[in-house]
Amino acid sequence: MEEATFDIETHAAAQESPASWETLELRRAIARAQKGLDELALPQPVLEDVNRSLEAAAKEAAQPRPDRYGVAEHLAAATIRLEEAGGLADAGTEVVRGLRRAVALLGPIGVALVGAL
């Protein structure tokens, strides 16, 4: 019985633990990309689509234990829309820097879904 109690307590403690450094940095990278949208001269519908995808990625990243695949899918949608509209042409923008950092933090799943920016 003690073993079951220990497992439950360990699980509860893990759920309450603060976010890892990687998760905090992922959140910062997504926020940087969101803030950088203002500097892009893109049509309003494109900006709205990209912002919606970044908001969804930020919402998932805000979870105590974010689903990396889910975050990567949202970032991929934002990247594809930006690429279609020519928003990735300027590699020095805050959006691109934020996306690159987020992809790097997601590791292989980020690179697989988003690709190399």
C-alpha positions as CSV (number, residue, x, y, z in Angstrom):
1,M,0.0,0.0,0.0
2,E,2.9,2.4,0.7
3,E,4.2,1.9,-2.8
4,A,0.9,3.0,-4.3
5,T,0.8,6.0,-2.0
6,F,4.3,7.0,-2.9
7,D,3.5,6.8,-6.7
8,I,0.4,9.0,-6.3
9,E,2.4,11.5,-4.2
10,T,5.2,11.5,-6.7
11,H,2.8,12.0,-9.6
12,A,1.1,14.9,-7.7
13,A,4.4,16.6,-7.0
14,A,5.4,16.3,-10.6
15,Q,2.2,17.9,-11.7
16,E,2.9,20.9,-9.4
17,S,6.5,21.3,-10.4
18,P,7.5,24.5,-12.2
19,A,8.1,24.5,-15.9
20,S,11.4,23.4,-17.2
21,W,14.0,25.8,-18.6
22,E,13.2,24.5,-22.1
23,T,9.5,25.1,-21.7
24,L,10.0,28.7,-20.4
25,E,12.4,29.4,-23.3
26,L,9.9,27.9,-25.8
27,R,7.2,30.3,-24.4
28,R,9.6,33.2,-24.8
29,A,10.5,32.3,-28.4
30,I,6.8,32.0,-29.4
31,A,6.1,35.4,-27.7
32,R,9.0,36.9,-29.6
33,A,7.6,35.6,-32.9
34,Q,4.1,37.0,-32.0
35,K,5.6,40.5,-31.2
36,G,7.5,40.4,-34.5
37,L,4.3,40.1,-36.6
38,D,3.8,43.9,-36.3
39,E,7.0,44.6,-38.3
40,L,5.8,42.5,-41.3
41,A,4.0,44.2,-44.2
42,L,1.6,41.4,-44.9
43,P,-2.1,41.4,-45.8
44,Q,-4.4,41.4,-42.8
45,P,-5.9,37.9,-43.5
46,V,-2.4,36.5,-43.5
47,L,-1.5,38.2,-40.3
48,E,-4.7,36.9,-38.7
49,D,-4.0,33.3,-39.8
50,V,-0.4,33.4,-38.6
51,N,-1.4,35.1,-35.3
52,R,-4.1,32.4,-34.8
53,S,-1.5,29.7,-35.2
54,L,1.0,31.4,-32.9
55,E,-1.8,31.9,-30.3
56,A,-2.6,28.2,-30.4
57,A,1.1,27.3,-30.1
58,A,1.4,29.7,-27.1
59,K,-1.7,28.2,-25.5
60,E,-0.3,24.7,-25.8
61,A,3.2,25.9,-24.6
62,A,1.5,27.4,-21.5
63,Q,0.4,24.0,-20.3
64,P,2.4,22.6,-17.4
65,R,3.5,19.8,-19.7
66,P,3.1,21.0,-23.3
67,D,2.5,18.6,-26.1
68,R,5.6,19.3,-28.3
69,Y,3.9,17.7,-31.3
70,G,0.9,20.0,-30.9
71,V,3.2,23.1,-30.5
72,A,5.2,22.1,-33.6
73,E,2.0,21.6,-35.7
74,H,0.8,25.1,-34.9
75,L,4.3,26.6,-35.6
76,A,4.3,24.7,-38.9
77,A,1.0,26.2,-39.9
78,A,2.3,29.7,-39.1
79,T,5.5,29.0,-41.0
80,I,3.7,27.7,-44.1
81,R,1.3,30.7,-44.2
82,L,4.2,33.1,-43.8
83,E,6.2,31.3,-46.5
84,E,3.3,31.4,-48.9
85,A,2.9,35.2,-48.3
86,G,6.6,35.9,-48.6
87,G,7.0,36.8,-44.9
88,L,10.0,34.5,-44.4
89,A,12.1,36.3,-47.1
90,D,13.7,38.6,-44.4
91,A,15.6,36.2,-42.3
92,G,16.4,38.9,-39.8
93,T,12.9,39.5,-38.5
94,E,11.9,38.8,-35.0
95,V,9.2,36.4,-36.3
96,V,11.8,34.3,-38.0
97,R,14.2,34.4,-35.0
98,G,11.5,33.4,-32.7
99,L,10.3,30.6,-34.9
100,R,13.9,29.3,-35.3
101,R,14.4,29.3,-31.6
102,A,11.2,27.5,-30.9
103,V,11.9,24.9,-33.5
104,A,15.4,24.3,-32.1
105,L,13.9,23.9,-28.6
106,L,11.3,21.4,-29.9
107,G,14.1,19.2,-31.2
108,P,13.6,16.6,-33.9
109,I,9.8,16.9,-33.9
110,G,10.1,20.6,-34.5
111,V,12.5,20.2,-37.4
112,A,10.4,17.4,-38.8
113,L,7.2,19.3,-38.8
114,V,8.4,22.9,-39.4
115,G,11.5,22.2,-41.4
116,A,14.6,24.3,-41.6
117,L,13.8,28.0,-41.4
